[in-house]
Amino acid sequence: GSDEWHKQRKESHKEVERRRREVINQGIDRLAELVPSAEKNKGRILAQAVDYIHRLKATEAKNIEKWTIEKLLADQAISELTSQNEQLK
């Protein structure tokens, strides 16, 4: 390859790498908007995003457990009321 070919290949690689960094930075910026009290430091933003996701998953698990119990109690109450209603007929 000629010097021109090598130069063109190097420039192309630099542009691809620049776009890759831009996409990563945009993703980190979007995370910073979603994560409460995220700092501007990329490493901290990513660490806080991980912590936030863990908290959300824990909250979701607690809610699912709570709602499952509430549904069981509601189903039981419906069953009892249906039975009482049948007895009144």
N, C-alpha and C positions, 0 to 999 in steps of 0.2 A: 503494500500500500504506500501511496505517496504521502507526502507531508500534509497535503490538502485533505486527503481522505482521513488521516489521523486527527487532524484539527476538527473536521466536521463531526467525526465520531465522538470526540471529546465534548464538543459543544452540545451535541444531541444528548449525551449522557447527563451533562450538567442540567439541561432543560428538564429531562425526565425526573431527575433527582429533586429539582426545584419544585416541580408539580407535586411530587410525592410528599415533600415536607409541607407544602401548602395544604394538601388534603388532610394531613395529620393535624396541622395547626387549626384548621377549620373544625375538625372533629373535637379537639380539645376545647376550643372556644364554645362550641355547642354544649359540651358537658358542663363547662363553667356556668352557663346560663341556667342549667337545670339543677345543679347541685347547690344547696343552700350554703351560704358563706364561703364559696369557693374563692381561693386566692388567685393571683395572676401567675404564680409559679406553676409551670406545666406539671412537674412532678407532684406537687401538692394537690393540684386539680384532680389528677388521676387517682391519687391515694384517697382523697375525699369522696370521689365518685364511687370507689370500691366500698368505702365505709357506708355511704348513703344507700347503695344497692343492698348491702347486707341488712341494714336497718329496715328497708322497705320489705325485704323478703321475710324478716322476722315478724314484722307487723302483719303482713299478709297471712302468715301461718297462724298467728294468734286470732286474726279475724275469721279465718276459715273454721278454726276450732270453735270459736264463740258462735258463729252462725250455724254450724252443724248442731250444736247443743240447742240453740234457740229453735231451729227447725224441728228437731225431735220433740221439744216441749210443745211447740205449736201443733204438730201432728197429733200428739197425745191429747191435747186439749180439744182439737177438732173431733177426734174419735170419741172422747167422752161426751162432748156436746151432741154429737150425732146420735149416740146411744141414748142420751137423755131425751132427745127430741123424738126418737122412735117410741120410747116408753110413754110419752105424752099423747101419742096419736091413738 
